[in-house]
Amino acid sequence: MEAAAKHLTPVTLELGGKSPCIIDETSDLVVTSRRVAWGKFFNAGQTCVAPDYVLVQKNVQAAFLEQMKLRVEEFFGSDPEQSPDYARIINDRHFDRLSKYLETKKPFIGGKTARESRYFAPTLLTDARSTDAVMQEEIFGPILPVMPYDKLEEAIEFVNARPKPLAFYFFSKNSAQQRKILEEISFGGGCINDTLVHLMSPDLPFGGVGESGIGAYHGKHSYALFSHHKSVVKKPFFADVALRYPPYGNRLNWMKKLLG
């Protein structure tokens, strides 16, 4: 953006960030855990729209965590390191960066690593605090902090106190709560009761807002984004109404009465 600004060249920026997932007590926890686990651990969490942390209503937190534990085993077996469906971290630098997040944490599940193969197990954290590095930086890996909330307003306040996310996910059967979320949280794009799939539709624009990006693309939206809409009015020479030209005299007052 800095380089483009020197030449007044317009840009679109997809900047990522921390993408929250909120789960309320009305959610189907089996389906929710399946979709959250898939969205988070797809490519070992190395996607820009992976759920970065979960806020789950306190009275269903324990049940959600148990369901997530079951889903990881269902997807990748008792030892995900042996699964042909589980990816590795892209390079040593990112492996080391992710490892630092666990130095002072005791994972609910996962935490196992192997630097020589860059294996990093699907990991859930329940002891993360909002001030921890894992909650301050985009994770871009298979670590998922899970934090409780009491009322939805608290979760909304938590998300809104942070930079606007590229993606946002809300799981609930309550249509009123769904509307509340969409009206009160600003984010680039997302899903109700799913993860990642909004990115896959060529009919939906994809992009961030605020700190998570500028502009949106995909399908026809890409064409519109990278095109300039040139506005032109073409008129004939006849019917040149003199009313718009000065001197106006009392015509302005007459026009205000006519139009007002």
C-alpha positions, 0 to 999 in steps of 0.5 A, a space after each residue: 500500500 505504501 509503494 502504491 500510494 506514491 503513484 496514487 495507485 489503488 490497491 486491494 489488501 487481504 490482511 488476515 488477522 484473528 478470526 473469532 468463532 462464537 458458540 452459544 448454548 443452543 448449538 448442535 454441539 456434534 455438528 458444531 464441533 465437526 465444522 469447527 474442527 474441520 475449519 481449524 485443522 484443515 491444512 493444519 490451521 494454515 489458512 487465513 480464515 481458520 477460526 483463530 479462537 473460540 468463545 463458547 457459552 460457559 454452560 456448554 463449554 465442557 461438552 463442546 471440548 469433549 466433542 472437539 476431542 472426539 472429532 479430532 480422533 474421528 478425523 485423524 485417529 488416535 495419533 494424528 502424526 500417522 494420519 495421511 489427512 493431517 498436514 505439516 507446518 510449512 517451515 521451521 520458522 513458523 514451527 518455532 513461532 507456534 511452539 512458543 505459544 505453548 511454552 507456558 500452556 497446558 493443552 486440553 488436547 494435543 501439544 505434541 510436536 516433532 520439529 524434524 518433520 514439522 509435525 504439530 498436533 491439533 491442539 486445544 487451549 483452555 488456559 489462554 488469557 486475552 493478554 497472552 501472545 496466542 491471543 494477540 497474534 494471528 496463530 496460522 497454525 493448529 492451536 485453538 484457544 477456547 474461552 468461556 462467556 456468560 452472555 452473548 453481549 460479553 462475547 460481542 464486546 470481546 470481539 469488538 474490542 479487537 481489530 476487525 476480523 477477516 472472517 467470523 463464525 457464529 453457531 446458534 439455532 437462535 435467529 434473533 441472536 444471529 441477527 444481533 451478531 450480524 448487526 453488531 459485529 463488523 467483519 469481512 465475511 463469514 458463516 452462520 453455523 459453519 466455517 470457511 465455506 463462504 470463501 468457496 463461493 464465486 458469487 460472494 465477495 471475499 475481503 476484509 474490513 478495517 485492519 483485516 483488509 480493503 476491498 473484496 474480490 472473487 468472481 464478478 466482484 474481482 472484475 468490478 474491483 479491478 475495473 474503473 466505472 467511468 461515468 459519462 453523460 451524453 446530451 443532445 444540443 436541443 432542449 437546452 432549458 434556460 432555467 438553469 442559467 443565470 441570472 436567476 432573479 426570483 427563480 430560485 425561490 420559485 424552484 424551492 417552492 416547486 421542489 419542496 
